[in-house]
Amino acid sequence: MARTFKRKQSLDALTELNVTPLLDLAFSLLIIFMITTPLLEQTIPINLPEQDKSSSLSRPDVKFQAISVDGSGAIFWGKQKVDLVELNSLLVSLAAQPDPPAISLRADASLKYQIVIDVIDAIKRNNLTKLHLDTRVK
């Protein structure tokens, strides 16, 4: 018995879809996102104090203004370095808003307690009552 090999007609429709290039693209995008996601949060590097995991509650979506204090005592308004006088004027302008955002205070764990109290006093002087202290979860 001899086999007969026929050539398909060139006008026949392609019935199979080659998904190999699509899978290559999907895996490439996955790798790109896995590499770039840790870089998205570019904040001031601070060694935050730890908090017990059971006591941390999920917070609702609230607009925050970040104030950070690094290990050397430098104060940052977002990513801008400020001193206590500039911080106070920024807090005055924040308090003048009709619905001021909550304040997220990030302070280094090795920092002197007095510097954190000075920042909290500046926040309290401007009657900003929504304050969140950031910690690391154990």
LINDA-V645911 format. One record per backbone hydrogen bond with DSSP energy under -0.5 kcal/mol. CO is the residue of the C=O (numbers start at 1). NH is the residue of the N-H. If there is no record, write none. Layout:
BEGIN
CO	NH
CO	NH
END
This chain:
BEGIN
3	5
4	6
9	12
13	15
16	18
17	19
19	23
20	24
21	25
22	26
23	27
24	28
25	29
26	30
27	31
28	32
29	33
30	34
31	35
32	36
33	37
34	38
36	39
36	40
37	40
37	41
40	42
41	43
44	46
46	48
47	109
49	136
51	138
52	55
53	56
60	62
63	102
64	66
65	104
66	78
67	106
68	76
69	108
70	73
74	70
75	82
76	68
76	78
77	79
77	80
80	77
82	75
83	87
84	88
85	89
86	90
87	91
88	92
89	93
90	94
91	95
92	96
94	97
97	100
102	65
102	104
103	105
103	132
104	67
104	106
105	107
105	134
106	69
107	49
108	111
112	115
112	116
113	117
114	118
115	119
116	120
117	121
118	122
119	123
120	124
121	125
122	126
123	126
123	128
124	127
127	129
129	131
130	103
132	105
132	134
136	51
END
